[in-house]
């Protein structure tokens, strides 16, 4: 997800108000190279210290306290893609013009269920 900031480094969701990225931690394309001459123009923002955030993937760890005697446990995960984030939509829908109202109607009537990009399942004792 990317979040733009204004001149005061406050989050904004209108393109013309953004001066910089406060956060941009989208998954990078496989083979992305931070040494490429154009890398500074498209580099992620806010991932300092995340050593496993690399081109083509990232690792997220969850720790869950669960009684071993109740296992085994099955863990299902899904990576979902959402075309329009709730914060961006709210900011957009605050603008009262006919084009935005028309888009808002279409948006609210659309199937906004996130697209599953990938899924995995494992069982642990």
C-alpha positions in Angstrom: 0.0 0.0 0.0 1.2 3.5 -0.7 0.3 6.5 1.3 1.1 10.0 0.1 1.9 12.9 2.3 1.4 16.7 1.9 4.0 19.4 2.5 3.5 18.9 6.3 4.0 15.1 6.0 0.4 14.5 6.8 -1.4 11.7 5.0 -3.4 12.8 1.9 -5.4 10.7 -0.6 -5.8 13.3 -3.4 -3.1 13.0 -5.9 -2.6 16.7 -6.5 -2.1 17.3 -2.7 0.7 14.7 -2.4 4.3 15.9 -2.4 6.0 12.7 -1.3 5.3 9.1 -0.1 5.0 8.5 3.6 4.8 4.8 3.0 5.1 2.7 -0.1 5.5 -1.0 0.7 3.9 -2.6 -2.3 5.3 -6.0 -3.2 8.2 -5.4 -5.6 8.4 -7.2 -9.0 10.5 -10.3 -9.0 14.0 -9.4 -10.0 13.7 -5.8 -8.7 17.2 -4.4 -8.3 17.9 -1.5 -5.9 21.2 -0.9 -7.8 19.3 -0.1 -11.0 19.9 3.5 -12.2 16.1 4.2 -12.0 15.6 2.4 -8.6 15.5 5.6 -6.5 12.5 6.8 -8.5 10.5 3.7 -7.7 12.0 2.4 -4.5 9.8 1.4 -1.6 9.4 3.8 1.3 9.1 2.8 5.0 10.7 -0.6 4.8 14.0 0.3 6.4 15.1 -2.5 8.7 12.9 -5.1 6.9 15.7 -7.4 5.6 13.4 -9.9 3.9 11.4 -7.3 1.9 12.8 -8.1 -1.5 11.8 -8.2 -5.1 9.1 -10.8 -5.5 8.2 -11.2 -1.9 8.1 -10.4 1.8 7.8 -12.5 5.0 5.2 -11.8 7.6 5.4 -13.6 10.9 2.5 -14.3 13.3 2.8 -15.7 16.8 -0.2 -17.3 18.3 -0.5 -18.7 21.8 -2.4 -22.0 21.5 -2.5 -25.0 23.7 -0.4 -27.8 22.2 -2.8 -30.4 23.5 -5.6 -29.0 21.3 -3.6 -29.4 18.1 -2.9 -30.1 15.4 -3.9 -26.8 13.9 -4.5 -25.9 10.3 -3.5 -22.5 9.2 -5.0 -21.0 6.0 -3.7 -17.7 4.6 -4.7 -15.6 1.6 -3.1 -12.7 -0.1 -5.8 -10.3 -1.3 -5.7 -7.4 -3.7 -8.1 -4.5 -3.2 -8.5 -2.0 -6.0 -9.5 1.0 -3.9 -8.7 1.4 -0.2 -11.4 2.6 2.2 -9.4 5.7 3.2 -8.9 6.8 -0.4 -12.6 6.2 -1.2 -13.7 8.2 1.8 -11.5 11.1 0.8 -12.7 11.0 -2.8 -16.4 10.7 -1.9 -16.1 13.9 0.2 -15.8 15.8 -3.1 -19.3 16.8 -4.1 -19.3 16.9 -7.9 -21.4 14.9 -10.3 -18.6 12.7 -11.6 -17.6 11.6 -8.1 -21.3 11.0 -7.2 -21.6 8.8 -10.3 -18.5 6.9 -9.5 -19.6 6.5 -5.9 -22.9 4.9 -7.0 -21.1 2.5 -9.3 -18.5 1.7 -6.6 -21.2 0.9 -4.0 -23.1 -1.3 -6.4 -20.0 -3.2 -7.5 -18.7 -6.5 -6.1 -15.9 -5.1 -4.0 -14.8 -8.4 -2.6 -10.9 -8.5 -2.7 -9.3 -10.6 -5.4 -7.3 -13.6 -3.9 -3.8 -13.3 -5.4 -2.4 -16.3 -3.6 -3.3 -18.8 -0.9 -1.6 -21.4 1.2 -2.4 -23.9 3.9 -0.4 -25.8 6.4 -0.9 -28.0 9.5 1.2 -27.7 12.6 1.3 -29.7 15.8 
